Amino acid sequence: MSQLAREFKVKKLLEKQKFNEKQISEMTDSQIEYYHWLYFEDSVYDYM
């Protein structure tokens, strides 16, 4: 993941207030992508 993409996703997770900066700084790129997907990506099931 590019640094710009990582910063964007970190910012969104911090705004959601699910994690603090220390927790996020210890996460891998894969973990950040997973949590961003979990909290921000729409699913077809969201609309059923």
Phi and psi in degrees as GROMACS dihedral restraints (atoms count N, CA, C in turn):
[ dihedral_restraints ]
;  ai    aj    ak    al  type     phi  dphi    fc
    3     4     5     6     1   -72.4    20    10
    4     5     6     7     1   159.9    20    10
    6     7     8     9     1   -62.9    20    10
    7     8     9    10     1   -37.2    20    10
    9    10    11    12     1   -65.0    20    10
   10    11    12    13     1   -42.8    20    10
   12    13    14    15     1   -65.1    20    10
   13    14    15    16     1   -41.8    20    10
   15    16    17    18     1   -61.8    20    10
   16    17    18    19     1   -45.3    20    10
   18    19    20    21     1   -61.7    20    10
   19    20    21    22     1   -40.4    20    10
   21    22    23    24     1   -62.0    20    10
   22    23    24    25     1   -47.1    20    10
   24    25    26    27     1   -68.0    20    10
   25    26    27    28     1   -37.7    20    10
   27    28    29    30     1   -62.9    20    10
   28    29    30    31     1   -43.7    20    10
   30    31    32    33     1   -59.8    20    10
   31    32    33    34     1   -44.0    20    10
   33    34    35    36     1   -64.5    20    10
   34    35    36    37     1   -40.0    20    10
   36    37    38    39     1   -66.9    20    10
   37    38    39    40     1   -37.2    20    10
   39    40    41    42     1   -66.3    20    10
   40    41    42    43     1   -38.5    20    10
   42    43    44    45     1   -64.0    20    10
   43    44    45    46     1   -34.7    20    10
   45    46    47    48     1   -71.5    20    10
   46    47    48    49     1   -17.9    20    10
   48    49    50    51     1    60.1    20    10
   49    50    51    52     1    36.6    20    10
   51    52    53    54     1   -90.3    20    10
   52    53    54    55     1   -24.7    20    10
   54    55    56    57     1  -137.1    20    10
   55    56    57    58     1   156.3    20    10
   57    58    59    60     1   -99.4    20    10
   58    59    60    61     1   172.3    20    10
   60    61    62    63     1   -61.5    20    10
   61    62    63    64     1   -35.6    20    10
   63    64    65    66     1   -64.6    20    10
   64    65    66    67     1   -44.1    20    10
   66    67    68    69     1   -62.3    20    10
   67    68    69    70     1   -44.3    20    10
   69    70    71    72     1   -67.7    20    10
   70    71    72    73     1   -37.2    20    10
   72    73    74    75     1   -65.2    20    10
   73    74    75    76     1   -22.7    20    10
   75    76    77    78     1   -90.0    20    10
   76    77    78    79     1    -6.0    20    10
   78    79    80    81     1   -81.6    20    10
   79    80    81    82     1   151.1    20    10
   81    82    83    84     1   -82.7    20    10
   82    83    84    85     1   168.5    20    10
   84    85    86    87     1   -58.1    20    10
   85    86    87    88     1   -40.2    20    10
   87    88    89    90     1   -63.0    20    10
   88    89    90    91     1   -40.8    20    10
   90    91    92    93     1   -66.0    20    10
   91    92    93    94     1   -41.8    20    10
   93    94    95    96     1   -62.8    20    10
   94    95    96    97     1   -44.4    20    10
   96    97    98    99     1   -61.3    20    10
   97    98    99   100     1   -41.0    20    10
   99   100   101   102     1   -62.4    20    10
  100   101   102   103     1   -50.1    20    10
  102   103   104   105     1   -67.7    20    10
  103   104   105   106     1   -33.8    20    10
  105   106   107   108     1   -64.5    20    10
  106   107   108   109     1   -43.9    20    10
  108   109   110   111     1   -61.4    20    10
  109   110   111   112     1   -44.0    20    10
  111   112   113   114     1   -60.9    20    10
  112   113   114   115     1   -42.3    20    10
  114   115   116   117     1   -95.9    20    10
  115   116   117   118     1   -21.1    20    10
  117   118   119   120     1  -121.9    20    10
  118   119   120   121     1   -19.2    20    10
  120   121   122   123     1   -83.4    20    10
  121   122   123   124     1   136.7    20    10
  123   124   125   126     1   -76.5    20    10
  124   125   126   127     1   148.5    20    10
  126   127   128   129     1  -122.9    20    10
  127   128   129   130     1   153.5    20    10
  129   130   131   132     1   -62.1    20    10
  130   131   132   133     1   -26.4    20    10
  132   133   134   135     1   -73.3    20    10
  133   134   135   136     1   -19.1    20    10
  135   136   137   138     1   -65.2    20    10
  136   137   138   139     1   -24.6    20    10
  138   139   140   141     1  -103.3    20    10
  139   140   141   142     1     7.5    20    10
